[in-house]
Amino acid sequence: MGRMILILIALAFVLAVVLIHLYNKLVVLRNAFKTAFAQIDVELKRRYDLIPNLVNTAKGYLKHERETLEAVIAARNQAYDANRKAAANPADAGSMQALMQAEGHMTGLLGRLMAIAEAYPDLKANQNMLQLSAELTSTENKLSVARQAYNSTVMQYNNSRETFPSVLFSGMLGFQAAPLFQVESGEERNAPKVSFP
């Protein structure tokens, strides 16, 4: 009887050590993908700051495109709000989905604005527009790299929580699957073209 109690105590100790290790590993991976999202957040905020400047620069030249300019600003504001909610909890699938949709809509409108701007030679030659376009292109590139890093860390986290033995305890310990930052459609996949000669 005493030997059986010792075996049960040893098994309980081993199980406790395994649970502590799994828990700590999942916490580290969850923090890693939250940190990776923070980099996306930085680049999105930079993009959100550039867009009003871009629209204001274009306003003087695109007097007949007022609807497009207003739509870009409205989409920017919607994406900004969605980003704030997602940044508060990148593990929330609903917030991330709303952000991806808002970003896709804004990217499409921004691409439309840039296509319209191409038809205005004076706007294309404007130094401020050239500088803002270069900054936006740089931001889009940095954002792409940040999304890749985020998705990589999310994949590590999700793989860790879904493999044995973590899969037995991850849900019970409160570790839910994290959403990837995926681009949904072809329109969203194409970053807005911002090349001015």
Backbone as JSON Lines, residues from 0, in Angstrom:
{"i":0,"aa":"M","n":[0.82,-1.19,0.0],"ca":[0.0,0.0,0.0],"c":[0.86,1.26,0.0]}
{"i":1,"aa":"G","n":[1.92,1.28,0.82],"ca":[2.82,2.42,0.88],"c":[3.55,2.64,-0.43]}
{"i":2,"aa":"R","n":[3.87,1.51,-1.11],"ca":[4.56,1.61,-2.4],"c":[3.64,2.22,-3.46]}
{"i":3,"aa":"M","n":[2.38,1.87,-3.42],"ca":[1.4,2.41,-4.37],"c":[1.25,3.92,-4.18]}
{"i":4,"aa":"I","n":[1.25,4.37,-2.95],"ca":[1.16,5.82,-2.66],"c":[2.38,6.55,-3.2]}
{"i":5,"aa":"L","n":[3.55,5.96,-3.04],"ca":[4.77,6.57,-3.57],"c":[4.72,6.66,-5.1]}
{"i":6,"aa":"I","n":[4.23,5.63,-5.74],"ca":[4.1,5.63,-7.21],"c":[3.13,6.72,-7.65]}
{"i":7,"aa":"L","n":[2.0,6.84,-6.96],"ca":[1.01,7.88,-7.29],"c":[1.59,9.27,-7.07]}
{"i":8,"aa":"I","n":[2.33,9.44,-6.0],"ca":[2.97,10.74,-5.74],"c":[4.0,11.06,-6.83]}
{"i":9,"aa":"A","n":[4.77,10.06,-7.24],"ca":[5.77,10.26,-8.3],"c":[5.08,10.6,-9.62]}
{"i":10,"aa":"L","n":[4.0,9.91,-9.94],"ca":[3.25,10.2,-11.17],"c":[2.66,11.62,-11.13]}
{"i":11,"aa":"A","n":[2.11,11.97,-9.97],"ca":[1.55,13.32,-9.83],"c":[2.64,14.38,-9.99]}
{"i":12,"aa":"F","n":[3.81,14.11,-9.45],"ca":[4.94,15.04,-9.56],"c":[5.36,15.18,-11.03]}
{"i":13,"aa":"V","n":[5.49,14.04,-11.73],"ca":[5.87,14.07,-13.15],"c":[4.81,14.83,-13.96]}
{"i":14,"aa":"L","n":[3.54,14.57,-13.71],"ca":[2.47,15.26,-14.42],"c":[2.53,16.77,-14.14]}
{"i":15,"aa":"A","n":[2.77,17.14,-12.89],"ca":[2.88,18.56,-12.54],"c":[4.04,19.22,-13.27]}
{"i":16,"aa":"V","n":[5.19,18.54,-13.35],"ca":[6.36,19.08,-14.05],"c":[6.05,19.25,-15.54]}
{"i":17,"aa":"V","n":[5.4,18.24,-16.13],"ca":[5.03,18.31,-17.55],"c":[4.06,19.46,-17.79]}
{"i":18,"aa":"L","n":[3.05,19.61,-16.94],"ca":[2.09,20.71,-17.1],"c":[2.75,22.07,-16.96]}
{"i":19,"aa":"I","n":[3.64,22.2,-16.0],"ca":[4.35,23.47,-15.81],"c":[5.19,23.79,-17.05]}
{"i":20,"aa":"H","n":[5.88,22.79,-17.56],"ca":[6.7,22.99,-18.77],"c":[5.82,23.38,-19.96]}
{"i":21,"aa":"L","n":[4.72,22.67,-20.18],"ca":[3.82,22.98,-21.29],"c":[3.23,24.38,-21.15]}
{"i":22,"aa":"Y","n":[2.8,24.7,-19.95],"ca":[2.21,26.01,-19.7],"c":[3.21,27.12,-20.0]}
{"i":23,"aa":"N","n":[4.41,26.99,-19.47],"ca":[5.45,28.01,-19.68],"c":[5.8,28.14,-21.16]}
{"i":24,"aa":"K","n":[5.9,27.02,-21.86],"ca":[6.22,27.04,-23.28],"c":[5.13,27.77,-24.07]}
{"i":25,"aa":"L","n":[3.87,27.49,-23.76],"ca":[2.76,28.15,-24.45],"c":[2.69,29.64,-24.13]}
{"i":26,"aa":"V","n":[3.01,30.02,-22.9],"ca":[3.04,31.43,-22.53],"c":[4.12,32.16,-23.33]}
{"i":27,"aa":"V","n":[5.29,31.56,-23.43],"ca":[6.39,32.17,-24.19],"c":[5.99,32.34,-25.66]}
{"i":28,"aa":"L","n":[5.38,31.32,-26.24],"ca":[4.98,31.4,-27.66],"c":[3.84,32.4,-27.86]}
{"i":29,"aa":"R","n":[2.9,32.45,-26.93],"ca":[1.81,33.42,-27.04],"c":[2.36,34.84,-26.95]}
{"i":30,"aa":"N","n":[3.29,35.07,-26.03],"ca":[3.9,36.39,-25.93],"c":[4.69,36.74,-27.18]}
{"i":31,"aa":"A","n":[5.3,35.75,-27.81],"ca":[6.06,35.99,-29.04],"c":[5.15,36.46,-30.16]}
{"i":32,"aa":"F","n":[3.98,35.83,-30.32],"ca":[3.12,36.29,-31.42],"c":[2.46,37.63,-31.09]}
{"i":33,"aa":"K","n":[2.24,37.91,-29.82],"ca":[1.72,39.23,-29.45],"c":[2.77,40.31,-29.72]}
{"i":34,"aa":"T","n":[4.01,40.0,-29.46],"ca":[5.1,40.93,-29.75],"c":[5.24,41.12,-31.26]}
{"i":35,"aa":"A","n":[5.09,40.04,-32.01],"ca":[5.16,40.15,-33.48],"c":[4.01,41.01,-34.0]}
{"i":36,"aa":"F","n":[2.83,40.9,-33.39],"ca":[1.72,41.75,-33.82],"c":[2.01,43.21,-33.5]}
{"i":37,"aa":"A","n":[2.73,43.46,-32.43],"ca":[3.06,44.84,-32.08],"c":[3.85,45.51,-33.2]}
{"i":38,"aa":"Q","n":[4.68,44.74,-33.91],"ca":[5.43,45.31,-35.04],"c":[4.48,45.63,-36.2]}
{"i":39,"aa":"I","n":[3.49,44.77,-36.42],"ca":[2.47,45.08,-37.43],"c":[1.76,46.37,-37.04]}
{"i":40,"aa":"D","n":[1.42,46.48,-35.77],"ca":[0.73,47.65,-35.25],"c":[1.53,48.92,-35.52]}
{"i":41,"aa":"V","n":[2.83,48.87,-35.31],"ca":[3.7,50.03,-35.56],"c":[3.61,50.45,-37.03]}
{"i":42,"aa":"E","n":[3.72,49.48,-37.92],"ca":[3.7,49.8,-39.35],"c":[2.32,50.26,-39.82]}
{"i":43,"aa":"L","n":[1.27,49.66,-39.26],"ca":[-0.09,50.1,-39.62],"c":[-0.31,51.54,-39.16]}
{"i":44,"aa":"K","n":[0.13,51.87,-37.97],"ca":[-0.03,53.24,-37.47],"c":[0.75,54.21,-38.35]}
{"i":45,"aa":"R","n":[1.92,53.8,-38.79],"ca":[2.71,54.66,-39.69],"c":[1.94,54.88,-40.99]}
{"i":46,"aa":"R","n":[1.35,53.8,-41.52],"ca":[0.57,53.92,-42.74],"c":[-0.64,54.82,-42.51]}
{"i":47,"aa":"Y","n":[-1.33,54.64,-41.38],"ca":[-2.5,55.47,-41.08],"c":[-2.12,56.94,-40.98]}
{"i":48,"aa":"D","n":[-0.92,57.24,-40.48],"ca":[-0.47,58.62,-40.39],"c":[-0.12,59.19,-41.76]}
{"i":49,"aa":"L","n":[0.35,58.35,-42.67],"ca":[0.72,58.83,-44.0],"c":[-0.51,59.12,-44.88]}
{"i":50,"aa":"I","n":[-1.56,58.36,-44.71],"ca":[-2.71,58.47,-45.61],"c":[-3.35,59.86,-45.59]}
{"i":51,"aa":"P","n":[-3.63,60.47,-44.44],"ca":[-4.21,61.83,-44.49],"c":[-3.3,62.82,-45.21]}
{"i":52,"aa":"N","n":[-1.99,62.7,-45.02],"ca":[-1.05,63.59,-45.71],"c":[-1.12,63.37,-47.22]}
{"i":53,"aa":"L","n":[-1.21,62.12,-47.61],"ca":[-1.32,61.77,-49.03],"c":[-2.6,62.35,-49.62]}
{"i":54,"aa":"V","n":[-3.7,62.18,-48.91],"ca":[-4.99,62.7,-49.38],"c":[-4.97,64.21,-49.44]}
{"i":55,"aa":"N","n":[-4.4,64.86,-48.42],"ca":[-4.34,66.33,-48.44],"c":[-3.49,66.85,-49.58]}
{"i":56,"aa":"T","n":[-2.41,66.17,-49.88],"ca":[-1.58,66.57,-51.01],"c":[-2.34,66.41,-52.32]}
{"i":57,"aa":"A","n":[-3.08,65.34,-52.44],"ca":[-3.81,65.05,-53.67],"c":[-5.04,65.94,-53.83]}
{"i":58,"aa":"K","n":[-5.59,66.42,-52.7],"ca":[-6.83,67.19,-52.73],"c":[-6.81,68.36,-53.71]}
{"i":59,"aa":"G","n":[-5.73,69.1,-53.68],"ca":[-5.64,70.27,-54.55],"c":[-5.66,69.92,-56.03]}
{"i":60,"aa":"Y","n":[-5.21,68.75,-56.37],"ca":[-5.13,68.34,-57.77],"c":[-6.35,67.53,-58.21]}
{"i":61,"aa":"L","n":[-6.96,66.84,-57.28],"ca":[-8.04,65.92,-57.62],"c":[-9.4,66.47,-57.18]}
{"i":62,"aa":"K","n":[-9.7,67.67,-57.59],"ca":[-10.94,68.32,-57.16],"c":[-12.18,67.53,-57.59]}
{"i":63,"aa":"H","n":[-12.09,66.82,-58.7],"ca":[-13.25,66.07,-59.21],"c":[-13.31,64.66,-58.62]}
{"i":64,"aa":"E","n":[-12.4,64.32,-57.76],"ca":[-12.35,62.98,-57.17],"c":[-12.62,63.03,-55.66]}
{"i":65,"aa":"R","n":[-13.42,63.98,-55.26],"ca":[-13.72,64.17,-53.84],"c":[-14.27,62.9,-53.19]}
{"i":66,"aa":"E","n":[-15.13,62.19,-53.88],"ca":[-15.73,60.96,-53.34],"c":[-14.66,59.92,-53.02]}
{"i":67,"aa":"T","n":[-13.69,59.77,-53.91],"ca":[-12.61,58.81,-53.68],"c":[-11.77,59.22,-52.48]}
{"i":68,"aa":"L","n":[-11.44,60.51,-52.39],"ca":[-10.65,61.0,-51.27],"c":[-11.36,60.78,-49.94]}
{"i":69,"aa":"E","n":[-12.65,61.05,-49.9],"ca":[-13.42,60.85,-48.68],"c":[-13.52,59.36,-48.33]}
{"i":70,"aa":"A","n":[-13.66,58.52,-49.35],"ca":[-13.75,57.08,-49.11],"c":[-12.44,56.55,-48.54]}
{"i":71,"aa":"V","n":[-11.31,57.06,-49.02],"ca":[-10.01,56.62,-48.51],"c":[-9.87,57.0,-47.04]}
{"i":72,"aa":"I","n":[-10.25,58.22,-46.69],"ca":[-10.16,58.66,-45.29],"c":[-11.11,57.85,-44.41]}
{"i":73,"aa":"A","n":[-12.32,57.6,-44.88],"ca":[-13.28,56.8,-44.1],"c":[-12.75,55.38,-43.89]}
{"i":74,"aa":"A","n":[-12.18,54.8,-44.93],"ca":[-11.61,53.45,-44.83],"c":[-10.41,53.45,-43.89]}
{"i":75,"aa":"R","n":[-9.61,54.49,-43.94],"ca":[-8.46,54.61,-43.04],"c":[-8.92,54.64,-41.6]}
{"i":76,"aa":"N","n":[-9.97,55.43,-41.32],"ca":[-10.49,55.53,-39.95],"c":[-11.06,54.2,-39.47]}
{"i":77,"aa":"Q","n":[-11.75,53.51,-40.35],"ca":[-12.31,52.2,-40.01],"c":[-11.18,51.21,-39.72]}
{"i":78,"aa":"A","n":[-10.16,51.2,-40.54],"ca":[-9.03,50.29,-40.34],"c":[-8.28,50.65,-39.06]}
{"i":79,"aa":"Y","n":[-8.15,51.94,-38.79],"ca":[-7.48,52.39,-37.56],"c":[-8.22,51.85,-36.32]}
{"i":80,"aa":"D","n":[-9.54,51.98,-36.32],"ca":[-10.33,51.49,-35.19],"c":[-10.22,49.97,-35.07]}
{"i":81,"aa":"A","n":[-10.28,49.27,-36.19],"ca":[-10.16,47.81,-36.16],"c":[-8.79,47.39,-35.66]}
{"i":82,"aa":"N","n":[-7.76,48.14,-36.02],"ca":[-6.4,47.83,-35.56],"c":[-6.28,48.03,-34.05]}
{"i":83,"aa":"R","n":[-6.9,49.07,-33.52],"ca":[-6.85,49.29,-32.07],"c":[-7.46,48.11,-31.32]}
{"i":84,"aa":"K","n":[-8.57,47.6,-31.82],"ca":[-9.22,46.46,-31.16],"c":[-8.36,45.2,-31.28]}
{"i":85,"aa":"A","n":[-7.78,44.97,-32.45],"ca":[-6.94,43.8,-32.65],"c":[-5.65,43.9,-31.83]}
{"i":86,"aa":"A","n":[-5.1,45.09,-31.72],"ca":[-3.86,45.27,-30.95],"c":[-4.09,45.0,-29.47]}
{"i":87,"aa":"A","n":[-5.31,45.26,-28.99],"ca":[-5.62,45.0,-27.59],"c":[-5.57,43.5,-27.28]}
{"i":88,"aa":"N","n":[-5.92,42.67,-28.28],"ca":[-5.87,41.22,-28.08],"c":[-5.71,40.53,-29.43]}
{"i":89,"aa":"P","n":[-4.47,40.36,-29.91],"ca":[-4.26,39.72,-31.21],"c":[-4.73,38.26,-31.26]}
{"i":90,"aa":"A","n":[-5.01,37.67,-30.11],"ca":[-5.49,36.28,-30.09],"c":[-6.98,36.19,-30.38]}
{"i":91,"aa":"D","n":[-7.68,37.33,-30.39],"ca":[-9.11,37.32,-30.66],"c":[-9.38,37.23,-32.16]}
{"i":92,"aa":"A","n":[-9.92,36.1,-32.57],"ca":[-10.14,35.85,-34.0],"c":[-11.1,36.87,-34.62]}
{"i":93,"aa":"G","n":[-12.12,37.28,-33.89],"ca":[-13.08,38.24,-34.42],"c":[-12.45,39.6,-34.7]}
{"i":94,"aa":"S","n":[-11.63,40.07,-33.77],"ca":[-10.95,41.35,-33.96],"c":[-9.98,41.28,-35.13]}
{"i":95,"aa":"M","n":[-9.27,40.17,-35.23],"ca":[-8.31,40.02,-36.33],"c":[-9.04,39.95,-37.67]}
{"i":96,"aa":"Q","n":[-10.18,39.27,-37.72],"ca":[-10.96,39.18,-38.97],"c":[-11.45,40.56,-39.38]}
{"i":97,"aa":"A","n":[-11.94,41.33,-38.4],"ca":[-12.4,42.69,-38.7],"c":[-11.25,43.56,-39.21]}
{"i":98,"aa":"L","n":[-10.07,43.39,-38.62],"ca":[-8.91,44.15,-39.08],"c":[-8.53,43.76,-40.5]}
{"i":99,"aa":"M","n":[-8.51,42.47,-40.79],"ca":[-8.13,42.04,-42.14],"c":[-9.12,42.56,-43.18]}
{"i":100,"aa":"Q","n":[-10.41,42.56,-42.86],"ca":[-11.4,43.09,-43.79],"c":[-11.24,44.59,-43.99]}
{"i":101,"aa":"A","n":[-11.05,45.31,-42.88],"ca":[-10.88,46.76,-42.98],"c":[-9.62,47.12,-43.74]}
{"i":102,"aa":"E","n":[-8.54,46.38,-43.49],"ca":[-7.29,46.62,-44.2],"c":[-7.46,46.34,-45.7]}
{"i":103,"aa":"G","n":[-8.14,45.27,-46.02],"ca":[-8.37,44.94,-47.43],"c":[-9.15,46.02,-48.15]}
{"i":104,"aa":"H","n":[-10.18,46.52,-47.49],"ca":[-11.0,47.58,-48.08],"c":[-10.17,48.85,-48.28]}
{"i":105,"aa":"M","n":[-9.41,49.21,-47.25],"ca":[-8.59,50.42,-47.34],"c":[-7.51,50.29,-48.41]}
{"i":106,"aa":"T","n":[-6.88,49.13,-48.48],"ca":[-5.84,48.91,-49.49],"c":[-6.41,49.05,-50.9]}
{"i":107,"aa":"G","n":[-7.6,48.5,-51.1],"ca":[-8.24,48.63,-52.41],"c":[-8.51,50.07,-52.78]}
{"i":108,"aa":"L","n":[-9.04,50.85,-51.83],"ca":[-9.32,52.27,-52.09],"c":[-8.04,53.07,-52.28]}
{"i":109,"aa":"L","n":[-7.02,52.74,-51.52],"ca":[-5.74,53.43,-51.66],"c":[-5.14,53.15,-53.03]}
{"i":110,"aa":"G","n":[-5.26,51.93,-53.49],"ca":[-4.8,51.58,-54.83],"c":[-5.56,52.37,-55.9]}
{"i":111,"aa":"R","n":[-6.87,52.53,-55.68],"ca":[-7.69,53.3,-56.62],"c":[-7.25,54.76,-56.64]}
{"i":112,"aa":"L","n":[-6.96,55.31,-55.45],"ca":[-6.49,56.69,-55.37],"c":[-5.18,56.85,-56.14]}
{"i":113,"aa":"M","n":[-4.27,55.91,-55.97],"ca":[-2.98,56.0,-56.66],"c":[-3.16,55.87,-58.18]}
{"i":114,"aa":"A","n":[-4.08,55.04,-58.6],"ca":[-4.34,54.9,-60.04],"c":[-4.9,56.2,-60.6]}
{"i":115,"aa":"I","n":[-5.79,56.83,-59.86],"ca":[-6.35,58.11,-60.31],"c":[-5.25,59.17,-60.35]}
{"i":116,"aa":"A","n":[-4.39,59.18,-59.33],"ca":[-3.31,60.17,-59.25],"c":[-2.36,60.06,-60.43]}
{"i":117,"aa":"E","n":[-2.21,58.86,-60.97],"ca":[-1.33,58.66,-62.14],"c":[-1.77,59.51,-63.33]}
{"i":118,"aa":"A","n":[-3.07,59.82,-63.4],"ca":[-3.6,60.56,-64.54],"c":[-3.36,62.07,-64.43]}
{"i":119,"aa":"Y","n":[-2.79,62.53,-63.34],"ca":[-2.55,63.95,-63.12],"c":[-1.05,64.22,-63.1]}
{"i":120,"aa":"P","n":[-0.48,64.68,-64.21],"ca":[0.98,64.9,-64.3],"c":[1.53,65.85,-63.24]}
{"i":121,"aa":"D","n":[0.78,66.91,-62.93],"ca":[1.26,67.87,-61.92],"c":[1.35,67.21,-60.55]}
{"i":122,"aa":"L","n":[0.39,66.37,-60.25],"ca":[0.39,65.66,-58.96],"c":[1.54,64.65,-58.92]}
{"i":123,"aa":"K","n":[1.75,63.95,-60.02],"ca":[2.85,62.98,-60.09],"c":[4.2,63.64,-59.87]}
{"i":124,"aa":"A","n":[4.33,64.91,-60.28],"ca":[5.59,65.62,-60.17],"c":[5.74,66.35,-58.83]}
{"i":125,"aa":"N","n":[4.69,66.41,-58.05],"ca":[4.71,67.12,-56.77],"c":[5.69,66.44,-55.82]}
{"i":126,"aa":"Q","n":[6.64,67.22,-55.28],"ca":[7.68,66.67,-54.4],"c":[7.11,66.02,-53.15]}
{"i":127,"aa":"N","n":[6.12,66.66,-52.57],"ca":[5.5,66.1,-51.37],"c":[4.84,64.75,-51.69]}
{"i":128,"aa":"M","n":[4.17,64.68,-52.84],"ca":[3.53,63.42,-53.24],"c":[4.58,62.35,-53.5]}
{"i":129,"aa":"L","n":[5.68,62.73,-54.11],"ca":[6.75,61.76,-54.36],"c":[7.32,61.22,-53.04]}
{"i":130,"aa":"Q","n":[7.53,62.12,-52.09],"ca":[8.08,61.71,-50.8],"c":[7.09,60.82,-50.05]}
{"i":131,"aa":"L","n":[5.82,61.23,-50.01],"ca":[4.81,60.42,-49.33],"c":[4.66,59.05,-49.98]}
{"i":132,"aa":"S","n":[4.73,59.01,-51.29],"ca":[4.63,57.74,-52.01],"c":[5.79,56.82,-51.67]}
{"i":133,"aa":"A","n":[6.97,57.39,-51.58],"ca":[8.15,56.59,-51.22],"c":[8.03,56.07,-49.78]}
{"i":134,"aa":"E","n":[7.55,56.92,-48.88],"ca":[7.35,56.49,-47.5],"c":[6.29,55.4,-47.4]}
{"i":135,"aa":"L","n":[5.23,55.54,-48.17],"ca":[4.16,54.54,-48.16],"c":[4.66,53.21,-48.71]}
{"i":136,"aa":"T","n":[5.46,53.26,-49.76],"ca":[6.03,52.03,-50.33],"c":[6.93,51.35,-49.3]}
{"i":137,"aa":"S","n":[7.76,52.13,-48.63],"ca":[8.63,51.59,-47.59],"c":[7.82,50.96,-46.47]}
{"i":138,"aa":"T","n":[6.76,51.64,-46.06],"ca":[5.9,51.13,-45.0],"c":[5.22,49.84,-45.42]}
{"i":139,"aa":"E","n":[4.75,49.77,-46.66],"ca":[4.1,48.55,-47.16],"c":[5.09,47.37,-47.13]}
{"i":140,"aa":"N","n":[6.33,47.63,-47.5],"ca":[7.34,46.57,-47.46],"c":[7.6,46.1,-46.02]}
{"i":141,"aa":"K","n":[7.74,47.05,-45.11],"ca":[7.96,46.7,-43.71],"c":[6.76,45.96,-43.13]}
{"i":142,"aa":"L","n":[5.57,46.37,-43.55],"ca":[4.35,45.72,-43.1],"c":[4.29,44.27,-43.58]}
{"i":143,"aa":"S","n":[4.7,44.05,-44.79],"ca":[4.73,42.69,-45.35],"c":[5.67,41.79,-44.54]}
{"i":144,"aa":"V","n":[6.84,42.32,-44.21],"ca":[7.8,41.55,-43.41],"c":[7.24,41.29,-42.01]}
{"i":145,"aa":"A","n":[6.6,42.3,-41.42],"ca":[6.02,42.14,-40.08],"c":[4.91,41.1,-40.09]}
{"i":146,"aa":"R","n":[4.09,41.09,-41.14],"ca":[3.02,40.07,-41.24],"c":[3.62,38.67,-41.33]}
{"i":147,"aa":"Q","n":[4.69,38.53,-42.11],"ca":[5.33,37.21,-42.23],"c":[5.87,36.76,-40.88]}
{"i":148,"aa":"A","n":[6.5,37.66,-40.14],"ca":[7.04,37.31,-38.83],"c":[5.91,36.94,-37.87]}
{"i":149,"aa":"Y","n":[4.83,37.7,-37.9],"ca":[3.68,37.41,-37.04],"c":[3.11,36.03,-37.36]}
{"i":150,"aa":"N","n":[2.85,35.78,-38.64],"ca":[2.28,34.5,-39.04],"c":[3.19,33.33,-38.68]}
{"i":151,"aa":"S","n":[4.48,33.54,-38.77],"ca":[5.43,32.49,-38.39],"c":[5.34,32.18,-36.91]}
{"i":152,"aa":"T","n":[5.27,33.21,-36.07],"ca":[5.17,32.97,-34.63],"c":[3.82,32.39,-34.25]}
{"i":153,"aa":"V","n":[2.76,32.81,-34.94],"ca":[1.44,32.22,-34.69],"c":[1.46,30.74,-35.06]}
{"i":154,"aa":"M","n":[2.1,30.4,-36.16],"ca":[2.17,29.0,-36.56],"c":[2.92,28.18,-35.51]}
{"i":155,"aa":"Q","n":[4.02,28.72,-34.99],"ca":[4.76,28.01,-33.93],"c":[3.88,27.79,-32.71]}
{"i":156,"aa":"Y","n":[3.18,28.83,-32.32],"ca":[2.29,28.74,-31.16],"c":[1.19,27.7,-31.4]}
{"i":157,"aa":"N","n":[0.5,27.83,-32.54],"ca":[-0.59,26.89,-32.85],"c":[-0.09,25.46,-32.96]}
{"i":158,"aa":"N","n":[1.06,25.27,-33.59],"ca":[1.62,23.91,-33.68],"c":[1.92,23.36,-32.3]}
{"i":159,"aa":"S","n":[2.48,24.2,-31.45],"ca":[2.83,23.75,-30.11],"c":[1.58,23.38,-29.31]}
{"i":160,"aa":"R","n":[0.53,24.18,-29.42],"ca":[-0.67,23.89,-28.63],"c":[-1.46,22.71,-29.21]}
{"i":161,"aa":"E","n":[-1.24,22.38,-30.48],"ca":[-2.01,21.31,-31.11],"c":[-1.28,19.97,-31.17]}
{"i":162,"aa":"T","n":[-0.04,19.94,-30.72],"ca":[0.71,18.68,-30.76],"c":[0.66,18.01,-29.38]}
{"i":163,"aa":"F","n":[0.9,16.74,-29.41],"ca":[0.88,15.95,-28.18],"c":[2.13,16.23,-27.37]}
{"i":164,"aa":"P","n":[2.07,16.39,-26.11],"ca":[0.95,16.26,-25.19],"c":[0.21,17.57,-24.92]}
{"i":165,"aa":"S","n":[0.65,18.69,-25.51],"ca":[0.01,19.99,-25.26],"c":[-1.47,19.97,-25.59]}
{"i":166,"aa":"V","n":[-1.83,19.27,-26.64],"ca":[-3.22,19.25,-27.08],"c":[-4.15,18.75,-25.97]}
{"i":167,"aa":"L","n":[-3.65,17.94,-25.07],"ca":[-4.45,17.41,-23.97],"c":[-4.79,18.49,-22.94]}
{"i":168,"aa":"F","n":[-3.93,19.5,-22.83],"ca":[-4.08,20.48,-21.75],"c":[-4.25,21.93,-22.22]}
{"i":169,"aa":"S","n":[-3.91,22.25,-23.46],"ca":[-3.88,23.65,-23.88],"c":[-5.24,24.34,-23.74]}
{"i":170,"aa":"G","n":[-6.29,23.68,-24.18],"ca":[-7.62,24.28,-24.04],"c":[-8.01,24.46,-22.58]}
{"i":171,"aa":"M","n":[-7.71,23.46,-21.78],"ca":[-8.02,23.49,-20.36],"c":[-7.25,24.61,-19.65]}
{"i":172,"aa":"L","n":[-6.05,24.91,-20.14],"ca":[-5.22,25.96,-19.54],"c":[-5.51,27.35,-20.12]}
{"i":173,"aa":"G","n":[-6.47,27.42,-21.06],"ca":[-6.88,28.71,-21.62],"c":[-6.11,29.17,-22.84]}
{"i":174,"aa":"F","n":[-5.41,28.27,-23.5],"ca":[-4.65,28.63,-24.7],"c":[-5.46,28.24,-25.94]}
{"i":175,"aa":"Q","n":[-6.1,29.23,-26.53],"ca":[-6.9,29.0,-27.72],"c":[-6.06,29.24,-28.98]}
{"i":176,"aa":"A","n":[-6.53,28.74,-30.09],"ca":[-5.81,28.93,-31.36],"c":[-5.73,30.42,-31.67]}
{"i":177,"aa":"A","n":[-4.59,30.83,-32.21],"ca":[-4.39,32.23,-32.6],"c":[-4.63,32.36,-34.11]}
{"i":178,"aa":"P","n":[-5.25,33.45,-34.53],"ca":[-5.52,33.64,-35.96],"c":[-4.3,34.15,-36.71]}
{"i":179,"aa":"L","n":[-4.14,33.69,-37.93],"ca":[-3.11,34.22,-38.82],"c":[-3.59,35.55,-39.38]}
{"i":180,"aa":"F","n":[-2.67,36.38,-39.81],"ca":[-3.01,37.63,-40.48],"c":[-2.93,37.33,-41.97]}
{"i":181,"aa":"Q","n":[-4.05,36.89,-42.53],"ca":[-4.08,36.48,-43.92],"c":[-4.81,37.5,-44.77]}
{"i":182,"aa":"V","n":[-4.35,37.62,-46.0],"ca":[-4.99,38.5,-46.95],"c":[-6.0,37.65,-47.71]}
{"i":183,"aa":"E","n":[-7.24,38.12,-47.76],"ca":[-8.35,37.31,-48.26],"c":[-8.46,37.23,-49.79]}
{"i":184,"aa":"S","n":[-8.39,38.37,-50.46],"ca":[-8.68,38.34,-51.9],"c":[-7.51,38.89,-52.7]}
{"i":185,"aa":"G","n":[-7.59,38.71,-54.0],"ca":[-6.54,39.2,-54.89],"c":[-6.35,40.69,-54.8]}
{"i":186,"aa":"E","n":[-7.46,41.43,-54.65],"ca":[-7.36,42.89,-54.55],"c":[-6.57,43.28,-53.31]}
{"i":187,"aa":"E","n":[-6.82,42.57,-52.21],"ca":[-6.13,42.89,-50.97],"c":[-4.67,42.46,-51.02]}
{"i":188,"aa":"R","n":[-4.36,41.43,-51.79],"ca":[-3.0,40.91,-51.86],"c":[-2.05,41.91,-52.52]}
{"i":189,"aa":"N","n":[-2.57,42.73,-53.39],"ca":[-1.72,43.67,-54.1],"c":[-1.61,44.96,-53.3]}
{"i":190,"aa":"A","n":[-0.4,45.26,-52.88],"ca":[-0.17,46.52,-52.18],"c":[-0.44,47.65,-53.15]}
{"i":191,"aa":"P","n":[-0.92,48.78,-52.66],"ca":[-1.19,49.87,-53.59],"c":[0.08,50.31,-54.31]}
{"i":192,"aa":"K","n":[-0.04,50.51,-55.61],"ca":[1.1,50.97,-56.39],"c":[1.29,52.45,-56.13]}
{"i":193,"aa":"V","n":[2.49,52.8,-55.76],"ca":[2.77,54.18,-55.43],"c":[4.01,54.68,-56.15]}
{"i":194,"aa":"S","n":[4.18,54.24,-57.37],"ca":[5.38,54.65,-58.11],"c":[5.1,55.86,-58.95]}
{"i":195,"aa":"F","n":[5.84,56.91,-58.68],"ca":[5.76,58.12,-59.49],"c":[7.15,58.36,-60.06]}
{"i":196,"aa":"P","n":[7.25,58.52,-61.37],"ca":[8.57,58.73,-61.96],"c":[9.17,60.07,-61.57]}
